[in-house]
Amino acid sequence: MFLKKNKKNLRSLFTIFAVLGLATTMLWWGADTSTINAQTTRGTLFDFTGNGRTDWTTLTFPAATGQPITWKVAGNPANPAPNAAFIRIFNYGNLGDNIIPGDFIGDNKNELVAYRQGTPGIFYVAPFLNGPGGVMLDRAVQWGTSAAADNPNVSGDYDGDGKLDYTVVRIVNNNFVWYIMSSSTNMMRAIPFGTRTGVRGFIRFYGADFTGDGRDELVFLTFDDAKTITYHIGDAVTGAGVITRNWGNFDTDISLSPADYTGDGKADLVAVRQTTSPATWYINNPATNAATATAFGIGDPGFSNNDRPVRGDYDGDGKHDIAVWRPSNQTFYVLRSTDGGITGQKWGDAGDVPLGATGTF
């Protein structure tokens, strides 16, 4: 998921995605997706088959509200690609729901999860299709209130039990309050952390583990009039600040949801600069404040023709890879963290959106 400059095409993307997620219309009533999101889980991000690798996934969004979203998932690795790959193509959700794939059950596989705004809001959780047949709903969890009040795109493993916790964040008197339902205790806690006062804008991310203790922290960023991006990381139990770090610029960078790129078990900050081509990936390790700069992918300061940075561990070594999906030829390109080589995997169709690529947080 990422944050881009305020451009006309970007705003149209923000209308389509609110946090790239997914919903089901095959076997249950309509949904509406707003975005596809990335998040740090104890398993592997967007791994639907359970083999420790992020799967190749794109989504086709419908032309009108109420029509279904089409998922296209090819198992990773595809050998040879894609003819012998594990492939599932199915409808899950409509425009309007927040779609949040992740491991909410604790089986080290990502589930299909859609959050439907309402009073109350409801998380709909369905296992991925490993065999023939349609999507079967596993559970419906009421949490949060209305679209105007709560944002559900902030789930994380805040209690450290290997499962994502159902979470929404609400603005109360200009302050953020995170309502977390612990998956280990089924108890709710309300954690005040952060404010929107005195900033030009803000984006709230999924949880990520910055301390290496197995529990995700609360994460959001703000940007000021100078367009400087500041990350705010807080303890999900006490609400105390853990890290505050400037990283990136709203006018020039795509800000990805934090994840572990260095392999130390702690989340890193990522800003993909578009002012030159190839784009430059600036990755900061908050634990050491060390930073790297890596050229990869087509950059575009207009944010209209650039490659779409995507998140995930595509080579299965436990670290996120620098990766993009190229709209012009519908191909994933991955700079493997295992050996520095490049993997190219064609998947998806023109007009698709790669899972984990775009959205607001």
Salt bridges, closest charged atoms under 4 A:
ASP97 OD2 - ARG116 NH2 3.18
ASP138 OD2 - ARG139 NE 2.60
ASP150 OD1 - ARG170 NE 2.57
ASP157 OD2 - ARG42 NH1 3.15
ASP213 OD2 - ARG215 NH2 3.43
ASP216 OD1 - ARG42 NH2 3.37
ASP225 OD1 - ARG200 NH1 3.88
ASP235 OD2 - ARG215 NH2 3.34
ASP251 OD1 - LYS227 NZ 3.14
ASP253 OD1 - ARG273 NE 2.66
ASP307 OD2 - ARG326 NH2 2.79
ASP339 OD1 - ARG336 NE 2.97
ASP349 OD2 - LYS72 NZ 2.50
ASP352 OD2 - LYS72 NZ 3.11
